[in-house]
Amino acid sequence: MSRPVHGGNLAWAARLARCAPAELLDFSASISPLGPPCSVSEAIRAAFSSVVAYPDPDYGELREAIAHHHQLSPDWVLPGNGAAELLTWAARDLAELPGGCLRLTPTFSDYDRALRAFGCEPIDLPLLDSLDPQQGWNFDSWEKSLLQTDLNRYGLLLNNPHNPTGALFAKSRLRPLLPKFGLVVVDEAFMDFLPPARSQSVIDWVSELPNLVVIRSLTKFYSMPGVRLGYVIARPETLQRWQTWRDPWAVNVLAAAAGVAAIQDTDFQQRTWDWLTAANTQLYEGLTQLPGLSPLPGCVNFLLVACEGSATALQTELLQRHQIYIRDCMSFAELGDRYFRIAVKTTDDNQRLLDALANVLPDLEVAHAY
């Protein structure tokens, strides 16, 4: 079985760990440990009798719930089979631009899949001036040259908060840049993890910027990746065009019911924000105390960590000795085998990872010395 491109491949990890998938402590997938919320489980059970009928092709109730959440008209909302499906249709639009599509690197590997499916070779724009954490992380200059360039022939595919670094781009920084492009697709898959007072979502600009499309995921924040549910906010004519491209009934009735319940669950949302503040701090500070590791501060539910030795060797040791699964960064070409990414979990699970790292790292340092 080949090395996985994404995190969360429990079958692959369990083979290395020589245990059952359920015995693994999975830090490789950036999914909240608090869910799914009870409201989602109850909604799925209540909707089960509906599986004998086709879904509402307009997804009226789900679109209404999402639109109400963002204070929009439902005509500006389109649910999808996960954010991945919607990124596919965004890539089709981006591929039609004569200049091509820029993306910040390192970046989510599925962007390659989506763009190249339509013959679009992405143009890489390095986010970091330096990938050496000892020299300091610098996110300050990536957009400066763009502000001086005519970009109307180009598209921009941007994720905010950024994956895999966890950086958050301020709206004030993005505003002068976005109108310059022929099309801008902002992937806000992790934006839900920021409470409203800290959010930098650009959804409220979609009505005034005709070139702007925003994609959201409902699976990470609400801990239901197996449900496959996301949505896009864009101009109605854009969504009508996408609808003609895709299969009918892209979202099943159980996923639609789960989405309505999730986005209305304000108690769960607040509980998640409260958990993340303390858990992120605990994990980040614990990592800074371990020799050979340099975590990058992150604003959401994952951390990118530089390590002096091999990240894949560390991954293997953690699996085989502690049944703990971290994500290597081999699928991020700019990062390679000196970085790993970990989800933020409960404080107990975070401590279990920190203890396992403290146990494994000295042995890897000795092996590296030889």
C-alpha positions in Angstrom: 0.0 0.0 0.0 1.5 3.3 -1.1 2.1 6.3 1.1 -1.1 8.3 1.4 -1.4 11.8 -0.1 -3.9 13.0 2.5 -4.1 12.4 6.2 -6.7 10.1 7.8 -5.7 6.9 5.9 -6.2 4.7 8.9 -5.9 1.4 7.0 -2.4 2.4 5.8 -1.3 3.6 9.3 -2.8 0.5 11.0 -0.7 -1.8 8.9 2.5 0.1 10.0 1.4 0.1 13.6 0.3 -3.6 13.5 -3.0 -2.8 15.2 -6.6 -2.3 14.3 -7.5 1.1 12.8 -9.8 1.8 15.8 -6.8 1.5 18.1 -4.9 4.4 16.5 -4.8 7.9 17.9 -5.1 9.9 14.7 -3.4 13.3 14.6 -3.1 13.2 10.8 -6.5 14.5 9.8 -7.5 18.0 10.9 -10.9 17.1 12.3 -12.4 18.5 15.5 -12.3 15.9 18.3 -15.6 17.2 19.8 -18.1 16.0 17.3 -20.2 15.1 15.5 -22.6 17.2 17.6 -25.7 15.4 19.0 -27.9 17.5 16.8 -26.3 16.0 13.7 -26.6 12.4 14.9 -30.3 13.0 15.7 -30.9 14.7 12.3 -29.4 11.8 10.4 -31.5 9.3 12.4 -34.7 11.3 11.8 -33.9 11.6 8.0 -33.2 7.9 7.5 -36.7 7.1 6.4 -36.2 9.6 3.6 -33.6 7.4 1.9 -36.4 5.7 -0.1 -36.9 9.0 -2.1 -34.5 11.1 -4.1 -33.2 14.3 -2.5 -34.8 17.6 -3.2 -32.8 18.6 -6.3 -32.8 22.3 -5.2 -31.7 21.5 -1.6 -34.1 24.2 -0.5 -33.9 23.6 3.3 -30.1 23.3 3.4 -29.6 26.3 1.2 -32.0 28.3 3.4 -30.1 27.3 6.5 -26.7 28.2 5.0 -28.0 31.5 3.6 -29.5 32.4 7.0 -26.2 31.7 8.7 -24.4 34.1 6.4 -27.2 36.5 5.9 -27.5 35.9 2.2 -30.1 35.0 -0.3 -30.3 31.2 -1.0 -29.7 31.9 -4.7 -26.0 32.6 -3.7 -25.5 29.2 -2.1 -24.8 25.8 -3.7 -24.2 22.7 -1.5 -21.7 20.1 -2.7 -20.4 16.6 -2.1 -17.6 18.0 0.1 -15.5 21.0 -0.7 -13.5 18.8 -3.1 -16.4 18.5 -5.5 -16.8 22.3 -5.5 -13.1 22.8 -6.0 -13.4 20.7 -9.2 -15.9 23.1 -10.7 -14.0 26.1 -9.5 -10.9 24.7 -11.3 -12.9 24.3 -14.5 -13.6 28.1 -14.4 -10.0 28.9 -13.4 -8.7 26.8 -16.3 -10.5 28.9 -18.8 -8.5 32.1 -17.9 -5.8 32.7 -20.6 -3.1 33.5 -18.1 -3.5 30.5 -15.9 -4.0 30.1 -12.1 -1.7 31.3 -9.3 -1.6 29.5 -6.0 0.4 30.0 -2.8 2.8 27.2 -2.0 3.1 25.1 -0.1 -0.5 24.2 -0.6 -3.2 21.6 -0.4 -2.4 18.8 -2.9 -6.0 18.4 -4.2 -5.7 21.8 -6.0 -3.3 20.0 -8.4 -5.8 17.3 -9.1 -8.6 19.7 -9.7 -6.6 22.2 -11.9 -4.8 19.5 -14.0 -8.1 17.7 -14.6 -8.9 20.6 -16.9 -5.5 21.1 -18.4 -4.4 24.0 -16.2 -0.8 23.9 -15.0 -0.8 26.0 -11.7 1.7 28.8 -11.3 3.3 28.6 -7.9 3.8 31.7 -5.8 6.0 31.0 -2.7 4.3 32.1 0.5 7.4 32.0 2.6 10.6 33.8 1.9 12.3 31.2 4.0 11.4 27.7 5.0 14.0 27.7 7.7 12.2 28.2 11.1 15.6 29.2 12.7 15.6 32.3 10.4 12.1 33.2 11.3 8.9 32.7 9.4 8.2 35.5 6.9 4.7 35.8 5.4 5.1 39.5 4.7 6.1 39.9 1.0 4.3 37.3 -1.1 1.7 39.7 -2.5 3.8 42.8 -3.0 4.8 42.1 -6.6 1.2 41.2 -7.4 -0.1 44.6 -6.4 2.1 46.1 -9.2 1.0 43.7 -11.9 -1.9 43.5 -14.3 -3.5 40.2 -13.3 -6.9 40.3 -15.2 -5.8 37.3 -17.3 -5.0 35.2 -14.3 -6.9 33.4 -11.6 -6.0 33.1 -7.9 -6.7 30.0 -5.8 -6.1 31.0 -2.1 -6.9 29.1 1.1 -7.5 31.1 4.2 -6.6 30.1 6.9 -3.8 28.6 5.0 -3.1 24.9 4.8 -0.6 23.6 5.8 1.0 26.6 7.7 -2.1 27.7 9.7 -1.4 31.3 8.7 -4.4 33.7 8.7 -4.5 36.5 6.1 -6.3 39.7 7.2 -9.1 40.9 5.1 -7.5 44.3 4.9 -4.4 42.7 3.3 -6.5 40.9 0.7 -8.9 43.7 -0.3 -6.6 45.6 -2.7 -5.4 42.3 -4.3 -8.6 40.4 -5.1 -10.2 42.8 -7.6 -7.0 42.6 -9.8 -7.7 39.0 -10.9 -10.0 37.6 -13.5 -11.3 35.1 -10.9 -10.5 34.5 -7.3 -11.4 31.3 -5.5 -11.0 31.5 -1.7 -11.0 28.1 0.1 -12.2 28.8 3.7 -12.4 25.2 4.8 -11.0 26.0 8.2 -12.5 29.5 8.7 -15.2 28.1 11.0 -12.6 27.4 13.7 -12.3 31.2 14.2 -15.1 32.8 16.3 -16.9 35.7 14.5 -14.8 38.4 16.2 -11.6 36.9 14.7 -12.9 35.6 11.4 -11.4 37.0 8.2 -14.0 35.5 5.9 -14.5 37.4 2.6 -18.0 36.0 2.1 -19.5 39.4 2.6 -17.6 40.7 -0.4 -19.1 38.2 -2.9 -22.0 40.5 -3.8 -19.7 43.4 -4.7 -16.8 41.5 -6.3 -18.1 39.6 -9.3 -14.9 37.7 -9.7 -15.0 36.2 -6.2 -16.0 32.6 -5.2 -15.8 31.3 -1.6 -15.8 27.6 -0.8 -16.6 26.2 2.7 -16.4 22.7 4.3 -18.9 21.5 6.9 -17.0 18.3 7.7 -13.9 19.4 9.6 -15.5 21.8 12.2 -18.4 19.4 12.8 -16.3 16.2 12.7 -18.2 14.4 9.9 -15.7 13.9 7.0 -17.5 10.7 6.0 -20.7 12.6 5.3 -19.0 14.6 2.5 -20.6 18.1 2.6 -19.5 21.5 1.7 -20.9 24.6 0.0 -20.0 27.5 -2.2 -21.0 31.1 -2.0 -20.9 32.9 -5.4 -23.0 34.9 -7.9 -26.2 33.0 -8.9 -25.2 32.8 -12.6 -21.9 31.1 -11.6 -23.8 28.5 -9.5 -26.3 27.9 -12.3 -23.5 27.1 -14.6 -21.8 24.7 -12.2 -25.1 23.0 -11.7 -25.3 22.1 -15.4 -21.8 20.5 -15.1 -22.3 18.1 -12.2 -24.2 15.0 -11.6 -27.8 15.4 -10.2 -28.3 14.9 -6.5 -24.7 15.6 -5.5 -25.7 15.7 -1.8 -27.6 12.8 -0.3 -30.6 13.2 2.0 -28.6 12.3 5.2 -25.8 14.7 4.4 -28.4 17.5 3.7 -30.1 16.8 7.1 -26.8 16.8 8.9 -25.8 20.1 7.3 -29.0 21.9 8.4 -28.6 20.7 12.0 -24.9 21.5 12.1 -25.0 25.0 10.9 -27.8 25.9 13.3 -26.0 24.4 16.4 -24.7 27.5 18.0 -24.0 25.7 21.3 -21.6 23.3 19.6 -20.0 26.2 17.7 -19.2 28.1 21.0 -18.0 24.9 22.7 -15.6 24.3 19.8 -14.1 27.8 20.0 -13.7 27.5 23.8 -11.9 24.1 23.4 -9.6 25.2 20.6 -8.2 28.3 22.4 -6.8 26.2 25.3 -5.9 23.1 23.4 -4.0 24.9 20.6 -1.9 26.8 23.2 -1.2 23.6 25.2 0.0 21.7 22.2 2.0 24.5 20.7 3.8 25.3 24.0 4.5 21.6 24.6 6.1 21.2 21.2 8.4 24.2 21.7 9.8 22.4 24.8 10.9 19.3 22.7 14.4 19.3 21.2 14.6 19.3 17.5 11.1 20.5 16.9 10.0 24.0 15.7 6.2 24.5 15.6 4.7 27.3 13.5 2.1 29.2 15.5 -1.3 28.4 14.0 -4.7 30.0 14.3 -6.9 26.9 13.7 -7.0 23.2 14.6 -3.7 22.0 13.2 0.0 22.9 13.6 2.9 22.6 11.1 6.1 21.5 12.8 9.6 21.5 11.4 11.9 18.8 12.7 15.7 18.4 12.5 15.4 14.7 11.5 13.2 12.7 9.2 9.5 13.3 9.6 8.6 10.0 8.0 11.0 8.1 10.4 9.3 9.9 13.3 5.9 9.0 11.9 6.9 5.3 11.7 8.3 5.2 15.2 5.2 6.9 16.7 2.9 4.4 14.9 4.9 1.3 15.9 5.7 2.2 19.4 2.7 4.3 20.5 -0.1 3.7 17.8 -0.1 7.5 17.2 -0.5 8.7 13.6 0.9 12.1 12.5 0.8 13.4 9.0 4.0 13.7 7.1 4.4 16.5 4.6 5.8 14.5 1.6 2.8 15.6 -0.5 3.8 19.3 0.0 6.8 19.4 -2.4 8.3 22.5 -0.7 8.3 20.9 2.7 9.3 17.3 2.2 10.7 15.0 4.9 11.6 17.7 7.5 8.0 18.7 8.4 4.9 17.1 9.8 1.4 18.4 10.5 -0.7 17.5 13.5 -4.3 18.1 14.4 -5.2 19.8 17.7 -7.1 17.3 19.8 -8.3 17.1 23.4 -5.8 18.1 26.1 -5.5 14.5 27.2 -4.7 13.3 23.7 -2.4 16.2 23.1 -0.4 15.3 26.2 -0.3 11.6 25.0 1.3 12.8 21.8 3.8 15.1 23.6 4.8 12.2 25.9 5.3 9.9 22.9 7.4 12.5 21.1 9.5 12.9 24.2 10.0 9.2 24.2 10.8 8.7 20.5 12.9 11.8 19.6 16.0 11.0 21.6 16.3 7.6 19.8 15.9 9.2 16.4 18.6 11.8 17.3 21.0 9.1 18.1 20.3 7.2 14.9 20.6 10.5 12.9 24.0 11.1 14.5 25.3 7.8 13.1 
